[in-house]
Amino acid sequence: MQLVSMDDLNLISNQLEKIYLKLSSMYHIDEVLTNPYVEKILKVSQRTLQSWRDSGILKHSKVEGKIYYRLKDIQELINKNASK
């Protein structure tokens, strides 16, 4: 499994922030993301996301069997785990 570099995490965080600000100002709602999208942007497997959900690392909602994540929760995860 390939590790994500700090540069990649910072880039992802910045892009997520831009997306969030644009969408939240347009629709006045929190952006929600699905499993496949979160896997792709964080470069992690479905199993890793499941493990993070099970351990409480990543907040999520489940509606009719489908899992959703709030964009700001993904940003918080990235920011919380960024090296200083």
MMTF fields as JSON, N, C-alpha, C and O atoms, coordinates in Angstrom:
{
  "mmtfVersion": "1.0.0",
  "mmtfProducer": "UNKNOWN",
  "numBonds": 335,
  "numAtoms": 336,
  "numGroups": 84,
  "numChains": 1,
  "numModels": 1,
  "chainsPerModel": [1],
  "groupsPerChain": [84],
  "chainIdList": ["A"],
  "bondAtomList": [4, 2, 8, 6, 12, 10, 16, 14, 20, 18, 24, 22, 28, 26, 32, 30, 36, 34, 40, 38, 44, 42, 48, 46, 52, 50, 56, 54, 60, 58, 64, 62, 68, 66, 72, 70, 76, 74, 80, 78, 84, 82, 88, 86, 92, 90, 96, 94, 100, 98, 104, 102, 108, 106, 112, 110, 116, 114, 120, 118, 124, 122, 128, 126, 132, 130, 136, 134, 140, 138, 144, 142, 148, 146, 152, 150, 156, 154, 160, 158, 164, 162, 168, 166, 172, 170, 176, 174, 180, 178, 184, 182, 188, 186, 192, 190, 196, 194, 200, 198, 204, 202, 208, 206, 212, 210, 216, 214, 220, 218, 224, 222, 228, 226, 232, 230, 236, 234, 240, 238, 244, 242, 248, 246, 252, 250, 256, 254, 260, 258, 264, 262, 268, 266, 272, 270, 276, 274, 280, 278, 284, 282, 288, 286, 292, 290, 296, 294, 300, 298, 304, 302, 308, 306, 312, 310, 316, 314, 320, 318, 324, 322, 328, 326, 332, 330],
  "bondOrderList": [1, 1, 1, 1, 1, 1, 1, 1, 1, 1, 1, 1, 1, 1, 1, 1, 1, 1, 1, 1, 1, 1, 1, 1, 1, 1, 1, 1, 1, 1, 1, 1, 1, 1, 1, 1, 1, 1, 1, 1, 1, 1, 1, 1, 1, 1, 1, 1, 1, 1, 1, 1, 1, 1, 1, 1, 1, 1, 1, 1, 1, 1, 1, 1, 1, 1, 1, 1, 1, 1, 1, 1, 1, 1, 1, 1, 1, 1, 1, 1, 1, 1, 1],
  "groupList": [{"groupName": "MET", "atomNameList": ["N", "CA", "C", "O"], "elementList": ["N", "C", "C", "O"], "formalChargeList": [0, 0, 0, 0], "bondAtomList": [1, 0, 2, 1, 3, 2], "bondOrderList": [1, 1, 2], "singleLetterCode": "M", "chemCompType": "L-PEPTIDE LINKING"}, {"groupName": "GLN", "atomNameList": ["N", "CA", "C", "O"], "elementList": ["N", "C", "C", "O"], "formalChargeList": [0, 0, 0, 0], "bondAtomList": [1, 0, 2, 1, 3, 2], "bondOrderList": [1, 1, 2], "singleLetterCode": "Q", "chemCompType": "L-PEPTIDE LINKING"}, {"groupName": "LEU", "atomNameList": ["N", "CA", "C", "O"], "elementList": ["N", "C", "C", "O"], "formalChargeList": [0, 0, 0, 0], "bondAtomList": [1, 0, 2, 1, 3, 2], "bondOrderList": [1, 1, 2], "singleLetterCode": "L", "chemCompType": "L-PEPTIDE LINKING"}, {"groupName": "VAL", "atomNameList": ["N", "CA", "C", "O"], "elementList": ["N", "C", "C", "O"], "formalChargeList": [0, 0, 0, 0], "bondAtomList": [1, 0, 2, 1, 3, 2], "bondOrderList": [1, 1, 2], "singleLetterCode": "V", "chemCompType": "L-PEPTIDE LINKING"}, {"groupName": "SER", "atomNameList": ["N", "CA", "C", "O"], "elementList": ["N", "C", "C", "O"], "formalChargeList": [0, 0, 0, 0], "bondAtomList": [1, 0, 2, 1, 3, 2], "bondOrderList": [1, 1, 2], "singleLetterCode": "S", "chemCompType": "L-PEPTIDE LINKING"}, {"groupName": "ASP", "atomNameList": ["N", "CA", "C", "O"], "elementList": ["N", "C", "C", "O"], "formalChargeList": [0, 0, 0, 0], "bondAtomList": [1, 0, 2, 1, 3, 2], "bondOrderList": [1, 1, 2], "singleLetterCode": "D", "chemCompType": "L-PEPTIDE LINKING"}, {"groupName": "ASN", "atomNameList": ["N", "CA", "C", "O"], "elementList": ["N", "C", "C", "O"], "formalChargeList": [0, 0, 0, 0], "bondAtomList": [1, 0, 2, 1, 3, 2], "bondOrderList": [1, 1, 2], "singleLetterCode": "N", "chemCompType": "L-PEPTIDE LINKING"}, {"groupName": "ILE", "atomNameList": ["N", "CA", "C", "O"], "elementList": ["N", "C", "C", "O"], "formalChargeList": [0, 0, 0, 0], "bondAtomList": [1, 0, 2, 1, 3, 2], "bondOrderList": [1, 1, 2], "singleLetterCode": "I", "chemCompType": "L-PEPTIDE LINKING"}, {"groupName": "GLU", "atomNameList": ["N", "CA", "C", "O"], "elementList": ["N", "C", "C", "O"], "formalChargeList": [0, 0, 0, 0], "bondAtomList": [1, 0, 2, 1, 3, 2], "bondOrderList": [1, 1, 2], "singleLetterCode": "E", "chemCompType": "L-PEPTIDE LINKING"}, {"groupName": "LYS", "atomNameList": ["N", "CA", "C", "O"], "elementList": ["N", "C", "C", "O"], "formalChargeList": [0, 0, 0, 0], "bondAtomList": [1, 0, 2, 1, 3, 2], "bondOrderList": [1, 1, 2], "singleLetterCode": "K", "chemCompType": "L-PEPTIDE LINKING"}, {"groupName": "TYR", "atomNameList": ["N", "CA", "C", "O"], "elementList": ["N", "C", "C", "O"], "formalChargeList": [0, 0, 0, 0], "bondAtomList": [1, 0, 2, 1, 3, 2], "bondOrderList": [1, 1, 2], "singleLetterCode": "Y", "chemCompType": "L-PEPTIDE LINKING"}, {"groupName": "HIS", "atomNameList": ["N", "CA", "C", "O"], "elementList": ["N", "C", "C", "O"], "formalChargeList": [0, 0, 0, 0], "bondAtomList": [1, 0, 2, 1, 3, 2], "bondOrderList": [1, 1, 2], "singleLetterCode": "H", "chemCompType": "L-PEPTIDE LINKING"}, {"groupName": "THR", "atomNameList": ["N", "CA", "C", "O"], "elementList": ["N", "C", "C", "O"], "formalChargeList": [0, 0, 0, 0], "bondAtomList": [1, 0, 2, 1, 3, 2], "bondOrderList": [1, 1, 2], "singleLetterCode": "T", "chemCompType": "L-PEPTIDE LINKING"}, {"groupName": "PRO", "atomNameList": ["N", "CA", "C", "O"], "elementList": ["N", "C", "C", "O"], "formalChargeList": [0, 0, 0, 0], "bondAtomList": [1, 0, 2, 1, 3, 2], "bondOrderList": [1, 1, 2], "singleLetterCode": "P", "chemCompType": "L-PEPTIDE LINKING"}, {"groupName": "ARG", "atomNameList": ["N", "CA", "C", "O"], "elementList": ["N", "C", "C", "O"], "formalChargeList": [0, 0, 0, 0], "bondAtomList": [1, 0, 2, 1, 3, 2], "bondOrderList": [1, 1, 2], "singleLetterCode": "R", "chemCompType": "L-PEPTIDE LINKING"}, {"groupName": "TRP", "atomNameList": ["N", "CA", "C", "O"], "elementList": ["N", "C", "C", "O"], "formalChargeList": [0, 0, 0, 0], "bondAtomList": [1, 0, 2, 1, 3, 2], "bondOrderList": [1, 1, 2], "singleLetterCode": "W", "chemCompType": "L-PEPTIDE LINKING"}, {"groupName": "GLY", "atomNameList": ["N", "CA", "C", "O"], "elementList": ["N", "C", "C", "O"], "formalChargeList": [0, 0, 0, 0], "bondAtomList": [1, 0, 2, 1, 3, 2], "bondOrderList": [1, 1, 2], "singleLetterCode": "G", "chemCompType": "PEPTIDE LINKING"}, {"groupName": "ALA", "atomNameList": ["N", "CA", "C", "O"], "elementList": ["N", "C", "C", "O"], "formalChargeList": [0, 0, 0, 0], "bondAtomList": [1, 0, 2, 1, 3, 2], "bondOrderList": [1, 1, 2], "singleLetterCode": "A", "chemCompType": "L-PEPTIDE LINKING"}],
  "groupTypeList": [0, 1, 2, 3, 4, 0, 5, 5, 2, 6, 2, 7, 4, 6, 1, 2, 8, 9, 7, 10, 2, 9, 2, 4, 4, 0, 10, 11, 7, 5, 8, 3, 2, 12, 6, 13, 10, 3, 8, 9, 7, 2, 9, 3, 4, 1, 14, 12, 2, 1, 4, 15, 14, 5, 4, 16, 7, 2, 9, 11, 4, 9, 3, 8, 16, 9, 7, 10, 10, 14, 2, 9, 5, 7, 1, 8, 2, 7, 6, 9, 6, 17, 4, 9],
  "groupIdList": [1, 2, 3, 4, 5, 6, 7, 8, 9, 10, 11, 12, 13, 14, 15, 16, 17, 18, 19, 20, 21, 22, 23, 24, 25, 26, 27, 28, 29, 30, 31, 32, 33, 34, 35, 36, 37, 38, 39, 40, 41, 42, 43, 44, 45, 46, 47, 48, 49, 50, 51, 52, 53, 54, 55, 56, 57, 58, 59, 60, 61, 62, 63, 64, 65, 66, 67, 68, 69, 70, 71, 72, 73, 74, 75, 76, 77, 78, 79, 80, 81, 82, 83, 84],
  "secStructList": [7, 7, 7, 7, 7, 2, 2, 2, 2, 2, 2, 2, 2, 2, 2, 2, 2, 2, 2, 2, 2, 2, 2, 2, 2, 2, 2, 1, 1, 7, 7, 3, 3, 3, 2, 2, 2, 2, 2, 2, 2, 2, 6, 7, 7, 2, 2, 2, 2, 2, 2, 2, 2, 2, 6, 6, 1, 1, 7, 7, 3, 3, 3, 6, 6, 3, 3, 3, 3, 3, 2, 2, 2, 2, 2, 2, 2, 2, 2, 2, 6, 7, 7, 7],
  "xCoordList": [0.837, 0.0, 0.884, 1.829, 0.578, 1.363, 0.902, -0.294, 1.853, 1.535, 1.305, 1.892, 0.443, 0.154, 1.138, 1.314, 1.773, 2.742, 2.035, 0.851, 2.752, 2.195, 1.8, 0.803, 2.57, 2.221, 0.879, 0.046, 0.67, -0.597, -1.742, -2.801, -1.529, -2.575, -2.897, -4.064, -1.886, -2.118, -2.864, -3.763, -2.492, -3.175, -4.634, -5.528, -4.871, -6.239, -7.035, -8.171, -6.44, -7.117, -7.488, -8.605, -6.567, -6.838, -7.943, -8.818, -7.901, -8.932, -10.29, -11.301, -10.319, -11.565, -12.136, -13.345, -11.285, -11.718, -12.364, -13.414, -11.741, -12.292, -13.643, -14.587, -13.737, -15.0, -16.075, -17.196, -15.719, -16.672, -17.182, -18.389, -16.285, -16.689, -17.6, -18.589, -17.265, -18.08, -19.467, -20.48, -19.504, -20.79, -21.641, -22.855, -21.018, -21.803, -22.383, -23.48, -21.657, -22.201, -23.312, -24.243, -23.212, -24.239, -25.509, -26.614, -25.361, -26.512, -26.84, -27.871, -25.975, -26.183, -26.405, -27.241, -25.645, -25.714, -24.301, -23.356, -24.178, -22.911, -22.799, -23.751, -21.645, -21.394, -21.214, -20.51, -21.849, -21.67, -20.969, -21.165, -20.148, -19.347, -19.642, -19.961, -19.538, -19.768, -18.433, -17.361, -18.53, -17.358, -16.368, -15.192, -16.809, -15.838, -15.082, -13.889, -15.773, -15.13, -14.1, -12.995, -14.453, -13.538, -12.318, -11.193, -12.547, -11.426, -10.457, -9.241, -11.01, -10.179, -9.406, -8.206, -10.07, -9.37, -8.369, -7.354, -8.647, -7.705, -6.703, -5.746, -6.933, -6.06, -5.957, -4.868, -7.128, -7.206, -8.214, -9.013, -8.163, -9.07, -10.405, -10.541, -11.378, -12.687, -12.543, -13.225, -11.66, -11.428, -10.848, -11.21, -9.96, -9.402, -10.495, -10.559, -11.356, -12.471, -13.368, -13.81, -13.633, -14.46, -13.799, -14.463, -12.522, -11.778, -11.847, -12.052, -11.679, -11.762, -13.16, -13.307, -14.189, -15.572, -15.77, -16.297, -15.346, -15.538, -14.835, -15.34, -13.68, -12.907, -13.261, -12.717, -14.157, -14.58, -13.652, -13.815, -12.686, -11.744, -12.443, -12.136, -13.376, -14.049, -15.56, -16.163, -16.157, -17.603, -18.289, -17.749, -19.473, -20.216, -21.705, -22.11, -22.494, -23.919, -24.248, -23.616, -25.236, -25.649, -27.145, -27.96, -27.484, -28.869, -29.165, -28.565, -30.097, -30.497, -29.277, -29.2, -28.34, -27.176, -26.045, -24.981, -26.254, -25.205, -24.552, -25.232, -23.233, -22.472, -22.102, -21.684, -22.273, -21.966, -21.049, -21.106, -20.2, -19.288, -19.496, -19.716, -19.426, -19.483, -18.08, -17.078, -18.036, -16.765, -15.965, -14.752, -16.628, -15.867, -15.302, -14.295, -15.923, -15.348, -14.077, -13.132, -14.061, -12.863, -11.738, -10.59, -12.087, -11.093, -10.532, -9.326, -11.406, -10.961, -10.005, -9.005, -10.305, -9.436, -8.046, -7.034, -8.009, -6.741, -5.977, -4.787, -6.655, -5.999, -5.518, -4.429, -6.323, -5.974, -4.725, -3.941, -4.542, -3.435, -2.263, -1.316, -2.314, -1.213, -0.037, -0.213, 1.151, 2.365, 2.577, 2.279, 3.097, 3.325, 4.779, 5.156],
  "yCoordList": [-1.176, 0.0, 1.241, 1.34, 2.166, 3.379, 4.408, 4.664, 4.992, 6.019, 7.342, 7.618, 8.158, 9.469, 10.462, 10.504, 11.252, 12.23, 13.437, 13.662, 14.198, 15.414, 16.412, 17.118, 16.478, 17.371, 16.964, 17.818, 15.658, 15.163, 15.518, 15.965, 15.318, 15.632, 17.121, 17.504, 17.945, 19.387, 19.799, 20.638, 19.208, 19.497, 19.067, 19.813, 17.866, 17.367, 18.281, 18.646, 18.643, 19.511, 20.85, 21.335, 21.442, 22.724, 22.597, 23.457, 21.532, 21.328, 21.087, 21.612, 20.301, 20.052, 21.342, 21.569, 22.16, 23.435, 24.311, 24.908, 24.391, 25.179, 24.635, 25.398, 23.316, 22.681, 22.961, 23.344, 22.767, 22.982, 24.418, 24.643, 25.383, 26.785, 27.142, 27.855, 26.648, 26.958, 26.32, 26.981, 25.052, 24.365, 24.85, 25.002, 25.09, 25.527, 26.912, 27.212, 27.763, 29.087, 29.008, 29.814, 28.051, 27.898, 27.26, 27.684, 26.255, 25.466, 25.575, 25.075, 26.223, 26.392, 25.059, 24.944, 24.063, 22.739, 22.183, 22.663, 21.171, 20.464, 19.498, 18.787, 19.477, 18.539, 17.149, 16.969, 16.173, 14.791, 14.012, 14.265, 13.06, 12.264, 10.792, 10.378, 10.002, 8.563, 7.825, 8.396, 6.553, 5.722, 5.764, 6.055, 5.48, 5.45, 6.771, 6.773, 7.877, 9.182, 9.407, 9.878, 9.076, 9.258, 8.345, 8.752, 7.114, 6.197, 6.819, 6.76, 7.415, 7.98, 9.205, 9.314, 10.121, 11.348, 11.12, 11.813, 10.148, 9.858, 8.769, 8.52, 8.124, 7.048, 5.921, 5.47, 5.486, 4.383, 3.362, 3.655, 2.161, 1.099, 1.201, 1.917, 0.466, 0.389, -0.182, 0.256, -1.155, -1.774, -0.773, -0.791, 0.088, 1.117, 2.058, 2.393, 2.484, 3.356, 2.656, 3.269, 1.388, 0.629, 0.581, 0.758, 0.347, 0.305, 1.662, 1.716, 2.739, 4.082, 4.369, 5.0, 3.904, 4.079, 3.284, 3.8, 2.014, 1.123, 1.641, 1.479, 2.258, 2.732, 4.169, 4.695, 4.794, 6.153, 7.237, 8.407, 6.868, 7.842, 8.758, 9.947, 8.205, 8.957, 8.902, 7.829, 10.069, 10.157, 9.813, 10.067, 9.237, 8.865, 8.745, 8.727, 8.665, 8.399, 7.251, 7.084, 6.468, 5.354, 5.497, 5.556, 5.551, 5.686, 4.562, 4.476, 3.707, 2.566, 1.783, 1.412, 1.542, 0.732, 1.454, 0.874, 2.7, 3.463, 4.406, 5.037, 4.493, 5.281, 6.628, 6.729, 7.669, 9.034, 9.687, 9.388, 10.589, 11.348, 12.829, 13.217, 13.645, 15.088, 15.559, 15.114, 16.445, 16.969, 17.574, 17.381, 18.299, 18.934, 17.909, 18.187, 16.729, 15.674, 15.099, 14.755, 14.997, 14.531, 15.559, 15.196, 16.841, 17.897, 17.87, 18.015, 17.686, 17.623, 16.454, 16.594, 15.306, 14.145, 14.448, 14.12, 15.065, 15.401, 16.412, 16.235, 17.456, 18.493, 17.962, 18.313, 17.119, 16.555, 15.68, 15.618, 15.014, 14.07, 14.617, 13.886, 15.878, 16.5, 16.705, 17.084, 16.46, 16.691, 18.184, 18.969, 18.543, 19.982, 20.296, 21.453],
  "zCoordList": [0.0, 0.0, 0.0, 0.782, -0.863, -0.998, 0.035, 0.173, 0.756, 1.731, 1.03, -0.016, 1.62, 1.073, 1.681, 2.899, 0.836, 1.329, 1.935, 1.682, 2.719, 3.319, 2.247, 2.395, 1.168, 0.066, -0.54, -0.844, -0.715, -1.241, -0.298, -0.74, 0.999, 1.987, 1.998, 2.077, 1.921, 1.882, 0.625, 0.674, -0.497, -1.752, -1.676, -2.076, -1.163, -1.01, -0.087, -0.392, 1.029, 1.993, 1.363, 1.547, 0.628, -0.032, -1.07, -1.163, -1.842, -2.864, -2.216, -2.681, -1.15, -0.444, 0.137, 0.091, 0.667, 1.234, 0.166, 0.404, -1.009, -2.113, -2.551, -2.759, -2.691, -3.089, -2.048, -2.381, -0.792, 0.294, 0.314, 0.402, 0.235, 0.28, -0.889, -0.719, -2.059, -3.238, -3.131, -3.361, -2.785, -2.702, -1.535, -1.671, -0.402, 0.749, 0.514, 0.985, -0.209, -0.501, -1.552, -1.539, -2.448, -3.487, -2.939, -3.279, -2.103, -1.68, -0.198, 0.251, 0.554, 2.0, 2.705, 3.601, 2.287, 2.91, 3.063, 2.437, 3.902, 4.001, 2.83, 2.508, 2.203, 1.106, 1.687, 2.68, 1.069, 1.497, 0.392, -0.796, 0.82, -0.106, 0.114, 1.228, -0.943, -0.848, -0.69, -0.891, -0.327, -0.116, -1.284, -1.066, -2.522, -3.628, -3.798, -4.1, -3.607, -3.763, -2.656, -2.926, -1.419, -0.29, -0.446, -0.159, -0.9, -1.158, -2.145, -1.964, -3.189, -4.251, -3.766, -4.019, -3.081, -2.699, -1.571, -1.494, -0.692, 0.394, 0.026, 0.758, -1.116, -1.592, -0.56, -0.205, -0.092, 0.861, 0.345, -0.545, 0.915, 0.501, 1.236, 2.228, 0.717, 1.354, 2.761, 3.687, 2.916, 4.222, 5.224, 6.401, 4.764, 5.643, 6.116, 7.299, 5.202, 5.598, 6.611, 7.583, 6.389, 7.323, 8.703, 9.725, 8.72, 9.972, 10.685, 11.898, 9.943, 10.525, 11.065, 12.112, 10.349, 10.841, 12.113, 13.098, 12.095, 13.245, 14.497, 15.608, 14.318, 15.455, 15.854, 16.825, 15.116, 15.443, 14.927, 15.273, 14.111, 13.554, 12.55, 12.469, 11.794, 10.742, 10.941, 10.933, 11.118, 11.284, 9.963, 8.886, 10.06, 8.858, 9.178, 10.341, 8.135, 8.248, 7.312, 6.269, 7.693, 6.852, 6.574, 7.494, 5.293, 4.863, 3.886, 2.815, 4.269, 3.432, 2.935, 1.764, 3.831, 3.503, 2.798, 2.584, 2.437, 1.756, 2.761, 3.57, 2.7, 3.669, 3.064, 1.91, 3.898, 3.492, 4.516, 5.708, 4.021, 4.866, 4.575, 3.427, 5.607, 5.388, 4.991, 5.551, 4.037, 3.56, 4.707, 4.787, 5.588, 6.668, 7.651, 8.302, 7.779, 8.62, 7.997, 8.706, 6.668, 5.964, 6.152, 6.409, 6.02, 6.207, 7.626, 7.824, 8.61, 10.006, 10.224, 10.93, 9.625, 9.744, 9.185, 9.804, 8.029, 7.394, 8.253, 8.515, 8.681, 9.478, 10.819, 11.274, 11.451, 12.763, 12.676, 13.624, 11.554, 11.409, 10.62, 10.329, 10.275, 9.536, 10.467, 11.625, 9.968, 10.77, 10.907, 10.008, 12.053, 12.291, 12.321, 12.509]
}
